[in-house]
Amino acid sequence: MLKVIVDAMGGDNAPSEIVKGALLALEKRKDIMLVFTGDEALVAHELDKYSFDDSRVEVVPCTEVITNDDSPTLAVRQKRDSSLVVGLRRLKEDDTVAGFLSAGSTGAVLTGGIMHIGRIKGIMRPALCPGIPNVRGTQTLLCDCGANAECKPAYLAQFGIMATAYAMARGVKDPKVGLLNNGTEDHKGDQLHQEAYRLLKELPDIDFVGNVEGRDIMYGDVDIVVADGFSGNIALKSVEGCGKTVSAVLKAEFKKNFSGKLSYLCARKQINRLRGMLDYARLGGSPFLGLKKLVVKCHGSSKADSITPAVLQVVEAYEGDLIGRISEMLSHVGFTEEA
């Protein structure tokens, strides 16, 4: 039975929402078990609220927690009994573990992943790759969205390879790849993006369709948008802000008067569907592509309805042989760190 390690103490709503969401995943997949790392008493208190198969849940006691106020590198080195570090060590040592997820500090998860799990041979920089809902009713993968604020052209080319492998592991055939830029013309962008364009175009194993703009993440016909971490993070937060704005405006408008309330009753299903589409967090977490094992980072404010798909996301990526696909594609194109 595959195991998924869950950092029960990571995130703004830990451990209550983390435990709740993870347990809901057990109901959807009968062939997995959960390993919670965290404060034993607090985790046990949350577990006592629910009915579940005890044989499918394990709690690993930890005495420390890494917070967003901690320096990621120092915290990972010094807080060796934290829920995050203990979970990553277990991931490295236990071959029956499909992956690890945390809603804790992004910097700490990345640092811990590199220090304790390590990078796939040939990978220059791991990248965060969330799925963004799009108008087609599927998802557009955004790679990178914040792990690497400063990039080299070769990093972006590798992001395209890794995201293609991820899309294929999720069942997407021949995923289309675009490069986030300030225009769709071939000559657009600074030197970084012009050189990245050339490298992506020359890669044999990806379907590179050229430059795309920010609006194409949700409205275009690409499956993957490659970005440097700085631009990708701005794009991601813009999508998040757009969703919250639309939701707030709709709520205010429908509450104005009686006719507005009546209109809401008639269009409630369509409105809820729109809200769901604009909420990328409901799709789960963002894997750190490029590590030797699966590590998924959830939004810091994640609640149960985001944790549940994140657990399933780990299992599905494992079953889709994501790590093997990335390694195979890198080997095929001869993309080494020295290159």
Contacts in CASP RR format, 6 or more apart in sequence:
PFRMAT RR
TARGET T0000
AUTHOR 0000-0000-0000
METHOD contacts of the structure
MODEL  1
MLKVIVDAMGGDNAPSEIVKGALLALEKRKDIMLVFTGDEALVAHELDKY
SFDDSRVEVVPCTEVITNDDSPTLAVRQKRDSSLVVGLRRLKEDDTVAGF
LSAGSTGAVLTGGIMHIGRIKGIMRPALCPGIPNVRGTQTLLCDCGANAE
CKPAYLAQFGIMATAYAMARGVKDPKVGLLNNGTEDHKGDQLHQEAYRLL
KELPDIDFVGNVEGRDIMYGDVDIVVADGFSGNIALKSVEGCGKTVSAVL
KAEFKKNFSGKLSYLCARKQINRLRGMLDYARLGGSPFLGLKKLVVKCHG
SSKADSITPAVLQVVEAYEGDLIGRISEMLSHVGFTEEA
1 31 0 8 1.000
1 32 0 8 1.000
1 33 0 8 1.000
1 56 0 8 1.000
1 96 0 8 1.000
2 31 0 8 1.000
2 32 0 8 1.000
2 33 0 8 1.000
2 96 0 8 1.000
2 97 0 8 1.000
2 98 0 8 1.000
2 315 0 8 1.000
2 318 0 8 1.000
3 32 0 8 1.000
3 33 0 8 1.000
3 34 0 8 1.000
3 35 0 8 1.000
3 58 0 8 1.000
3 94 0 8 1.000
3 96 0 8 1.000
3 97 0 8 1.000
3 98 0 8 1.000
3 99 0 8 1.000
4 22 0 8 1.000
4 25 0 8 1.000
4 32 0 8 1.000
4 33 0 8 1.000
4 34 0 8 1.000
4 35 0 8 1.000
4 97 0 8 1.000
4 98 0 8 1.000
4 99 0 8 1.000
4 100 0 8 1.000
4 101 0 8 1.000
4 311 0 8 1.000
4 314 0 8 1.000
4 315 0 8 1.000
5 34 0 8 1.000
5 35 0 8 1.000
5 37 0 8 1.000
5 87 0 8 1.000
5 90 0 8 1.000
5 91 0 8 1.000
5 97 0 8 1.000
5 99 0 8 1.000
5 100 0 8 1.000
5 101 0 8 1.000
6 18 0 8 1.000
6 19 0 8 1.000
6 22 0 8 1.000
6 34 0 8 1.000
6 35 0 8 1.000
6 36 0 8 1.000
6 37 0 8 1.000
6 100 0 8 1.000
6 101 0 8 1.000
6 102 0 8 1.000
6 307 0 8 1.000
6 311 0 8 1.000
7 14 0 8 1.000
7 18 0 8 1.000
7 37 0 8 1.000
7 38 0 8 1.000
7 83 0 8 1.000
7 84 0 8 1.000
7 87 0 8 1.000
7 100 0 8 1.000
7 101 0 8 1.000
7 102 0 8 1.000
7 103 0 8 1.000
7 104 0 8 1.000
8 14 0 8 1.000
8 15 0 8 1.000
8 18 0 8 1.000
8 19 0 8 1.000
8 36 0 8 1.000
8 37 0 8 1.000
8 38 0 8 1.000
8 39 0 8 1.000
8 42 0 8 1.000
8 43 0 8 1.000
8 46 0 8 1.000
8 83 0 8 1.000
9 15 0 8 1.000
9 18 0 8 1.000
9 37 0 8 1.000
9 38 0 8 1.000
9 39 0 8 1.000
9 42 0 8 1.000
9 62 0 8 1.000
9 65 0 8 1.000
9 82 0 8 1.000
9 83 0 8 1.000
9 84 0 8 1.000
10 18 0 8 1.000
10 65 0 8 1.000
10 66 0 8 1.000
10 83 0 8 1.000
10 84 0 8 1.000
10 102 0 8 1.000
10 103 0 8 1.000
10 104 0 8 1.000
10 105 0 8 1.000
10 300 0 8 1.000
11 18 0 8 1.000
11 102 0 8 1.000
11 103 0 8 1.000
11 104 0 8 1.000
11 298 0 8 1.000
11 300 0 8 1.000
11 301 0 8 1.000
11 302 0 8 1.000
12 103 0 8 1.000
12 300 0 8 1.000
12 301 0 8 1.000
12 302 0 8 1.000
13 103 0 8 1.000
13 301 0 8 1.000
13 302 0 8 1.000
13 303 0 8 1.000
14 103 0 8 1.000
14 104 0 8 1.000
15 36 0 8 1.000
15 38 0 8 1.000
15 39 0 8 1.000
15 42 0 8 1.000
15 43 0 8 1.000
15 46 0 8 1.000
16 46 0 8 1.000
17 302 0 8 1.000
17 303 0 8 1.000
17 304 0 8 1.000
17 307 0 8 1.000
18 103 0 8 1.000
18 302 0 8 1.000
18 304 0 8 1.000
18 307 0 8 1.000
19 36 0 8 1.000
19 43 0 8 1.000
19 46 0 8 1.000
19 47 0 8 1.000
19 50 0 8 1.000
20 46 0 8 1.000
20 49 0 8 1.000
20 50 0 8 1.000
20 304 0 8 1.000
20 307 0 8 1.000
21 303 0 8 1.000
21 304 0 8 1.000
21 305 0 8 1.000
21 307 0 8 1.000
21 308 0 8 1.000
21 311 0 8 1.000
22 34 0 8 1.000
22 36 0 8 1.000
22 307 0 8 1.000
22 308 0 8 1.000
22 311 0 8 1.000
23 34 0 8 1.000
23 47 0 8 1.000
23 50 0 8 1.000
23 52 0 8 1.000
23 57 0 8 1.000
24 304 0 8 1.000
24 307 0 8 1.000
24 308 0 8 1.000
25 32 0 8 1.000
25 34 0 8 1.000
25 307 0 8 1.000
25 308 0 8 1.000
25 309 0 8 1.000
25 311 0 8 1.000
25 312 0 8 1.000
26 32 0 8 1.000
26 33 0 8 1.000
26 34 0 8 1.000
26 52 0 8 1.000
26 53 0 8 1.000
26 56 0 8 1.000
26 57 0 8 1.000
28 308 0 8 1.000
28 312 0 8 1.000
29 311 0 8 1.000
29 312 0 8 1.000
29 315 0 8 1.000
32 56 0 8 1.000
32 98 0 8 1.000
32 311 0 8 1.000
32 315 0 8 1.000
33 55 0 8 1.000
33 56 0 8 1.000
33 57 0 8 1.000
33 58 0 8 1.000
34 56 0 8 1.000
34 57 0 8 1.000
34 58 0 8 1.000
34 311 0 8 1.000
35 58 0 8 1.000
35 59 0 8 1.000
35 60 0 8 1.000
35 87 0 8 1.000
35 90 0 8 1.000
35 97 0 8 1.000
36 43 0 8 1.000
36 57 0 8 1.000
36 58 0 8 1.000
36 59 0 8 1.000
36 60 0 8 1.000
37 59 0 8 1.000
37 60 0 8 1.000
37 62 0 8 1.000
37 83 0 8 1.000
37 84 0 8 1.000
37 86 0 8 1.000
37 87 0 8 1.000
37 90 0 8 1.000
38 59 0 8 1.000
38 60 0 8 1.000
38 61 0 8 1.000
38 62 0 8 1.000
38 65 0 8 1.000
38 83 0 8 1.000
38 86 0 8 1.000
39 61 0 8 1.000
39 62 0 8 1.000
39 63 0 8 1.000
39 65 0 8 1.000
39 83 0 8 1.000
40 59 0 8 1.000
40 61 0 8 1.000
40 62 0 8 1.000
43 59 0 8 1.000
44 59 0 8 1.000
47 57 0 8 1.000
47 59 0 8 1.000
60 86 0 8 1.000
60 87 0 8 1.000
60 90 0 8 1.000
62 81 0 8 1.000
62 82 0 8 1.000
62 83 0 8 1.000
62 86 0 8 1.000
63 81 0 8 1.000
64 79 0 8 1.000
64 80 0 8 1.000
64 81 0 8 1.000
64 82 0 8 1.000
64 83 0 8 1.000
65 79 0 8 1.000
65 82 0 8 1.000
65 83 0 8 1.000
66 72 0 8 1.000
66 75 0 8 1.000
66 76 0 8 1.000
66 79 0 8 1.000
66 82 0 8 1.000
66 83 0 8 1.000
66 84 0 8 1.000
66 85 0 8 1.000
66 104 0 8 1.000
66 105 0 8 1.000
66 108 0 8 1.000
67 105 0 8 1.000
68 104 0 8 1.000
68 105 0 8 1.000
70 79 0 8 1.000
70 105 0 8 1.000
70 108 0 8 1.000
72 105 0 8 1.000
72 107 0 8 1.000
72 108 0 8 1.000
72 110 0 8 1.000
72 111 0 8 1.000
72 112 0 8 1.000
73 111 0 8 1.000
75 82 0 8 1.000
75 105 0 8 1.000
75 108 0 8 1.000
76 84 0 8 1.000
76 85 0 8 1.000
76 108 0 8 1.000
76 111 0 8 1.000
76 112 0 8 1.000
76 115 0 8 1.000
76 116 0 8 1.000
77 115 0 8 1.000
79 85 0 8 1.000
80 86 0 8 1.000
83 102 0 8 1.000
84 102 0 8 1.000
84 104 0 8 1.000
84 105 0 8 1.000
84 108 0 8 1.000
84 109 0 8 1.000
84 112 0 8 1.000
85 112 0 8 1.000
85 116 0 8 1.000
87 100 0 8 1.000
88 100 0 8 1.000
88 112 0 8 1.000
88 113 0 8 1.000
88 116 0 8 1.000
88 117 0 8 1.000
88 295 0 8 1.000
89 116 0 8 1.000
90 97 0 8 1.000
90 100 0 8 1.000
91 97 0 8 1.000
91 99 0 8 1.000
91 100 0 8 1.000
91 116 0 8 1.000
91 117 0 8 1.000
91 293 0 8 1.000
91 295 0 8 1.000
92 116 0 8 1.000
92 117 0 8 1.000
92 293 0 8 1.000
97 293 0 8 1.000
98 294 0 8 1.000
98 314 0 8 1.000
98 315 0 8 1.000
98 318 0 8 1.000
98 319 0 8 1.000
99 293 0 8 1.000
99 294 0 8 1.000
99 295 0 8 1.000
99 296 0 8 1.000
99 314 0 8 1.000
99 318 0 8 1.000
100 293 0 8 1.000
100 294 0 8 1.000
100 295 0 8 1.000
100 296 0 8 1.000
100 314 0 8 1.000
101 285 0 8 1.000
101 295 0 8 1.000
101 296 0 8 1.000
101 297 0 8 1.000
101 298 0 8 1.000
101 307 0 8 1.000
101 310 0 8 1.000
101 311 0 8 1.000
101 314 0 8 1.000
102 109 0 8 1.000
102 295 0 8 1.000
102 296 0 8 1.000
102 297 0 8 1.000
102 298 0 8 1.000
103 297 0 8 1.000
103 298 0 8 1.000
103 299 0 8 1.000
103 300 0 8 1.000
103 301 0 8 1.000
103 302 0 8 1.000
103 307 0 8 1.000
104 297 0 8 1.000
104 298 0 8 1.000
104 300 0 8 1.000
106 128 0 8 1.000
106 146 0 8 1.000
106 147 0 8 1.000
106 297 0 8 1.000
109 288 0 8 1.000
109 295 0 8 1.000
109 297 0 8 1.000
110 126 0 8 1.000
110 128 0 8 1.000
110 147 0 8 1.000
110 288 0 8 1.000
110 297 0 8 1.000
113 126 0 8 1.000
113 288 0 8 1.000
113 291 0 8 1.000
113 295 0 8 1.000
114 126 0 8 1.000
114 291 0 8 1.000
117 291 0 8 1.000
117 292 0 8 1.000
117 293 0 8 1.000
117 295 0 8 1.000
118 291 0 8 1.000
118 292 0 8 1.000
119 126 0 8 1.000
119 290 0 8 1.000
119 291 0 8 1.000
119 292 0 8 1.000
120 290 0 8 1.000
120 291 0 8 1.000
120 292 0 8 1.000
120 323 0 8 1.000
120 326 0 8 1.000
120 327 0 8 1.000
120 330 0 8 1.000
121 327 0 8 1.000
121 330 0 8 1.000
122 330 0 8 1.000
122 335 0 8 1.000
122 336 0 8 1.000
122 337 0 8 1.000
123 158 0 8 1.000
123 162 0 8 1.000
123 290 0 8 1.000
123 326 0 8 1.000
123 330 0 8 1.000
123 337 0 8 1.000
124 152 0 8 1.000
124 154 0 8 1.000
124 155 0 8 1.000
124 158 0 8 1.000
124 337 0 8 1.000
125 144 0 8 1.000
125 147 0 8 1.000
125 148 0 8 1.000
125 151 0 8 1.000
125 155 0 8 1.000
125 158 0 8 1.000
126 147 0 8 1.000
126 288 0 8 1.000
126 289 0 8 1.000
126 290 0 8 1.000
126 291 0 8 1.000
127 143 0 8 1.000
127 144 0 8 1.000
127 147 0 8 1.000
127 148 0 8 1.000
127 155 0 8 1.000
127 158 0 8 1.000
127 159 0 8 1.000
127 162 0 8 1.000
127 163 0 8 1.000
127 229 0 8 1.000
127 288 0 8 1.000
127 289 0 8 1.000
127 290 0 8 1.000
128 143 0 8 1.000
128 144 0 8 1.000
128 145 0 8 1.000
128 146 0 8 1.000
128 147 0 8 1.000
128 229 0 8 1.000
128 286 0 8 1.000
128 287 0 8 1.000
128 288 0 8 1.000
128 289 0 8 1.000
128 297 0 8 1.000
129 141 0 8 1.000
129 142 0 8 1.000
129 143 0 8 1.000
129 144 0 8 1.000
129 145 0 8 1.000
129 159 0 8 1.000
129 162 0 8 1.000
129 163 0 8 1.000
129 166 0 8 1.000
129 286 0 8 1.000
129 287 0 8 1.000
129 289 0 8 1.000
130 141 0 8 1.000
130 142 0 8 1.000
130 145 0 8 1.000
130 236 0 8 1.000
130 280 0 8 1.000
130 283 0 8 1.000
130 285 0 8 1.000
130 286 0 8 1.000
131 139 0 8 1.000
131 140 0 8 1.000
131 141 0 8 1.000
131 142 0 8 1.000
131 280 0 8 1.000
131 283 0 8 1.000
131 286 0 8 1.000
132 139 0 8 1.000
132 140 0 8 1.000
132 141 0 8 1.000
132 142 0 8 1.000
132 217 0 8 1.000
132 218 0 8 1.000
132 236 0 8 1.000
132 239 0 8 1.000
132 280 0 8 1.000
133 139 0 8 1.000
133 218 0 8 1.000
133 276 0 8 1.000
133 277 0 8 1.000
133 278 0 8 1.000
133 279 0 8 1.000
133 280 0 8 1.000
133 283 0 8 1.000
134 140 0 8 1.000
134 217 0 8 1.000
134 218 0 8 1.000
134 219 0 8 1.000
134 220 0 8 1.000
135 218 0 8 1.000
135 219 0 8 1.000
135 220 0 8 1.000
136 221 0 8 1.000
137 277 0 8 1.000
138 223 0 8 1.000
139 283 0 8 1.000
140 217 0 8 1.000
140 218 0 8 1.000
140 220 0 8 1.000
140 222 0 8 1.000
140 223 0 8 1.000
140 224 0 8 1.000
140 225 0 8 1.000
141 163 0 8 1.000
141 166 0 8 1.000
141 167 0 8 1.000
141 175 0 8 1.000
141 223 0 8 1.000
141 224 0 8 1.000
141 225 0 8 1.000
142 217 0 8 1.000
142 225 0 8 1.000
142 227 0 8 1.000
142 232 0 8 1.000
142 235 0 8 1.000
142 236 0 8 1.000
143 159 0 8 1.000
143 160 0 8 1.000
143 162 0 8 1.000
143 163 0 8 1.000
143 166 0 8 1.000
143 224 0 8 1.000
143 225 0 8 1.000
143 226 0 8 1.000
143 227 0 8 1.000
143 289 0 8 1.000
144 151 0 8 1.000
144 155 0 8 1.000
144 159 0 8 1.000
144 226 0 8 1.000
144 227 0 8 1.000
144 228 0 8 1.000
144 229 0 8 1.000
144 232 0 8 1.000
145 227 0 8 1.000
145 229 0 8 1.000
145 232 0 8 1.000
145 233 0 8 1.000
145 235 0 8 1.000
145 236 0 8 1.000
145 286 0 8 1.000
146 229 0 8 1.000
146 230 0 8 1.000
146 232 0 8 1.000
146 233 0 8 1.000
146 236 0 8 1.000
147 229 0 8 1.000
147 288 0 8 1.000
148 155 0 8 1.000
148 228 0 8 1.000
148 229 0 8 1.000
149 228 0 8 1.000
149 229 0 8 1.000
149 230 0 8 1.000
149 233 0 8 1.000
150 228 0 8 1.000
150 230 0 8 1.000
151 192 0 8 1.000
151 228 0 8 1.000
151 229 0 8 1.000
152 192 0 8 1.000
153 192 0 8 1.000
153 195 0 8 1.000
153 196 0 8 1.000
153 198 0 8 1.000
153 199 0 8 1.000
154 199 0 8 1.000
154 335 0 8 1.000
154 339 0 8 1.000
155 228 0 8 1.000
156 179 0 8 1.000
156 192 0 8 1.000
156 193 0 8 1.000
156 196 0 8 1.000
156 199 0 8 1.000
156 200 0 8 1.000
156 226 0 8 1.000
156 227 0 8 1.000
156 228 0 8 1.000
157 196 0 8 1.000
157 199 0 8 1.000
157 200 0 8 1.000
157 203 0 8 1.000
157 335 0 8 1.000
158 330 0 8 1.000
158 335 0 8 1.000
159 226 0 8 1.000
159 227 0 8 1.000
159 289 0 8 1.000
160 177 0 8 1.000
160 200 0 8 1.000
160 203 0 8 1.000
160 206 0 8 1.000
160 224 0 8 1.000
160 226 0 8 1.000
161 203 0 8 1.000
161 205 0 8 1.000
161 206 0 8 1.000
161 326 0 8 1.000
161 329 0 8 1.000
161 330 0 8 1.000
161 333 0 8 1.000
161 335 0 8 1.000
162 289 0 8 1.000
162 290 0 8 1.000
162 326 0 8 1.000
163 175 0 8 1.000
163 177 0 8 1.000
163 224 0 8 1.000
163 226 0 8 1.000
163 289 0 8 1.000
164 175 0 8 1.000
164 177 0 8 1.000
164 205 0 8 1.000
164 206 0 8 1.000
164 207 0 8 1.000
164 224 0 8 1.000
164 329 0 8 1.000
165 289 0 8 1.000
165 322 0 8 1.000
165 324 0 8 1.000
165 325 0 8 1.000
165 326 0 8 1.000
165 328 0 8 1.000
165 329 0 8 1.000
166 287 0 8 1.000
166 289 0 8 1.000
166 317 0 8 1.000
166 322 0 8 1.000
166 325 0 8 1.000
166 326 0 8 1.000
167 175 0 8 1.000
167 223 0 8 1.000
167 224 0 8 1.000
168 175 0 8 1.000
168 325 0 8 1.000
169 316 0 8 1.000
169 317 0 8 1.000
169 320 0 8 1.000
169 321 0 8 1.000
169 322 0 8 1.000
169 325 0 8 1.000
170 316 0 8 1.000
170 317 0 8 1.000
170 320 0 8 1.000
172 223 0 8 1.000
174 207 0 8 1.000
175 206 0 8 1.000
175 207 0 8 1.000
175 223 0 8 1.000
175 224 0 8 1.000
176 207 0 8 1.000
176 209 0 8 1.000
176 221 0 8 1.000
176 222 0 8 1.000
176 223 0 8 1.000
176 224 0 8 1.000
177 200 0 8 1.000
177 206 0 8 1.000
177 207 0 8 1.000
177 208 0 8 1.000
177 209 0 8 1.000
177 210 0 8 1.000
177 222 0 8 1.000
177 223 0 8 1.000
177 224 0 8 1.000
177 225 0 8 1.000
177 226 0 8 1.000
178 200 0 8 1.000
178 208 0 8 1.000
178 209 0 8 1.000
178 210 0 8 1.000
178 211 0 8 1.000
178 212 0 8 1.000
178 216 0 8 1.000
178 222 0 8 1.000
178 224 0 8 1.000
178 225 0 8 1.000
178 226 0 8 1.000
179 193 0 8 1.000
179 196 0 8 1.000
179 197 0 8 1.000
179 200 0 8 1.000
179 208 0 8 1.000
179 210 0 8 1.000
179 211 0 8 1.000
179 212 0 8 1.000
179 225 0 8 1.000
179 226 0 8 1.000
179 227 0 8 1.000
180 211 0 8 1.000
180 212 0 8 1.000
180 213 0 8 1.000
180 214 0 8 1.000
180 217 0 8 1.000
180 225 0 8 1.000
180 226 0 8 1.000
180 227 0 8 1.000
180 231 0 8 1.000
180 232 0 8 1.000
180 235 0 8 1.000
181 188 0 8 1.000
181 189 0 8 1.000
181 193 0 8 1.000
181 197 0 8 1.000
181 211 0 8 1.000
181 212 0 8 1.000
181 213 0 8 1.000
182 188 0 8 1.000
182 189 0 8 1.000
182 213 0 8 1.000
183 189 0 8 1.000
183 211 0 8 1.000
183 213 0 8 1.000
184 210 0 8 1.000
184 211 0 8 1.000
184 212 0 8 1.000
184 213 0 8 1.000
185 211 0 8 1.000
186 197 0 8 1.000
186 210 0 8 1.000
186 211 0 8 1.000
187 194 0 8 1.000
188 211 0 8 1.000
189 211 0 8 1.000
192 228 0 8 1.000
193 211 0 8 1.000
196 226 0 8 1.000
197 210 0 8 1.000
197 211 0 8 1.000
200 206 0 8 1.000
200 208 0 8 1.000
200 210 0 8 1.000
200 226 0 8 1.000
201 208 0 8 1.000
201 210 0 8 1.000
203 333 0 8 1.000
204 332 0 8 1.000
204 333 0 8 1.000
205 329 0 8 1.000
205 332 0 8 1.000
205 333 0 8 1.000
209 222 0 8 1.000
212 220 0 8 1.000
212 222 0 8 1.000
212 225 0 8 1.000
214 225 0 8 1.000
214 235 0 8 1.000
216 222 0 8 1.000
216 225 0 8 1.000
217 225 0 8 1.000
217 235 0 8 1.000
217 239 0 8 1.000
218 239 0 8 1.000
225 235 0 8 1.000
227 235 0 8 1.000
236 280 0 8 1.000
239 278 0 8 1.000
239 280 0 8 1.000
240 280 0 8 1.000
240 281 0 8 1.000
242 278 0 8 1.000
243 275 0 8 1.000
243 278 0 8 1.000
243 279 0 8 1.000
246 274 0 8 1.000
246 275 0 8 1.000
246 278 0 8 1.000
247 275 0 8 1.000
247 278 0 8 1.000
250 271 0 8 1.000
250 274 0 8 1.000
250 275 0 8 1.000
253 260 0 8 1.000
254 260 0 8 1.000
254 261 0 8 1.000
254 263 0 8 1.000
254 264 0 8 1.000
255 261 0 8 1.000
264 271 0 8 1.000
276 282 0 8 1.000
281 298 0 8 1.000
281 299 0 8 1.000
281 301 0 8 1.000
281 302 0 8 1.000
281 306 0 8 1.000
282 305 0 8 1.000
282 306 0 8 1.000
282 309 0 8 1.000
283 309 0 8 1.000
284 296 0 8 1.000
284 298 0 8 1.000
284 302 0 8 1.000
284 306 0 8 1.000
284 307 0 8 1.000
284 309 0 8 1.000
284 310 0 8 1.000
284 313 0 8 1.000
285 296 0 8 1.000
285 297 0 8 1.000
285 298 0 8 1.000
285 299 0 8 1.000
285 302 0 8 1.000
285 306 0 8 1.000
285 309 0 8 1.000
285 310 0 8 1.000
285 313 0 8 1.000
286 296 0 8 1.000
286 297 0 8 1.000
286 298 0 8 1.000
287 294 0 8 1.000
287 295 0 8 1.000
287 296 0 8 1.000
287 297 0 8 1.000
287 313 0 8 1.000
287 317 0 8 1.000
287 322 0 8 1.000
288 295 0 8 1.000
288 296 0 8 1.000
288 297 0 8 1.000
289 322 0 8 1.000
289 326 0 8 1.000
290 323 0 8 1.000
290 326 0 8 1.000
292 323 0 8 1.000
293 323 0 8 1.000
294 314 0 8 1.000
294 317 0 8 1.000
294 318 0 8 1.000
294 322 0 8 1.000
294 323 0 8 1.000
296 310 0 8 1.000
296 313 0 8 1.000
296 314 0 8 1.000
298 306 0 8 1.000
298 307 0 8 1.000
298 310 0 8 1.000
299 306 0 8 1.000
302 310 0 8 1.000
END
